[in-house]
Amino acid sequence: MKTLQTLSTDPYFNLAWEEYIFKHIHQDEDIFLLWQNTPSIIIGRNQNVFEEVNLDYIVSNHIPLIRRNSGGGTVYHDLGNLNFTFMTKSKGTINNYKLMTEKIRTALNKLNIPIEFKDKSDMIIHSYKISGNAQYVFKDKLLHHGTLLFNADLNHLNQALKEKQHDIESIGVKSNRSLVANLSDYTNLSIDEIKQYLLDEIVEKDQVIELSTKDIKKIEALKNERYLTYNWNYGQSPKSLIQKSLGDYQIKVSVRYGYIEEALIVHQQSLALNLSSSLVGERLYPTDLSFLKKKAPEVYQMLFT
């Protein structure tokens, strides 16, 4: 098992870094990565942003949202969260989440941390979720990655991620919300000590791969062309229909590729035609529709919280 290391905590760069390594570096080798991001929301490949995330909260708190290549649910990252990635041949490993998390569980069990596998893809301690996992395949290779909540800001996590929405219709994959806890509640080691311990347990000695300057430039290009774009992060959301009511307002908004396709806003007994027409063609994003905060705060709240 080999590894690569990054000092970056930029979530846009790190997702591009992970993808680039998976598709271009040492294709015949098993690779293990450990990495950390500054506060960010990482959404599953087939999910609907507008169902999963409190957009007003994350924009107000400068928490970026980035879509990953793997399926599964939405997760919160910060520097109190340790991300791990396994890259290996796909034969016998696809959807075998228990097998792909075994090295992590075995290593932590040696420290008397009672982490165990649960359901399809989670790792838990005493019924609290510590780790969520996801996978995707490229050619004959599998990428399996997951989170380890160590001392993450659980307030940010809970505020940023929505409960299940019953007033948004789409075919997007829905997240399963769970009670969560931090690994730091079960060990006196620091996150840096846990990180080094996992590397020592899983990676053979002197098996660090170095990227070239050319590789880094290609990663930066991938970051800019995909992971920094609205079209990837928001526009890949499945078409959705938002129908809500609050106060004197009712809204019916159709969204496609992250843009408002149709809008019907009713205030009491009158159609709010001017407001409806001003939304069509706009990106469904808080800063783009900030005028609603003053003009119709109830509409803003229904769209973004």
PyMOL commands that set and color helices and strands:
alter all, ss='L'
color gray80, all
select helices_A, chain A and resi 11-24+49-52+55-60+97-100+102-110+154-160+183-186+191-202+213-227+230-233+273-279+292-295+297-304
alter helices_A, ss='H'
color red, helices_A
select strands_A, chain A and resi 2-3+31-35+40-43+65-67+75-77+81-89+116-118+122-125+128-138+141-149+168-169+240-246+249-256+259-267+270-271
alter strands_A, ss='S'
color yellow, strands_A
deselect
rebuild
show_as cartoon
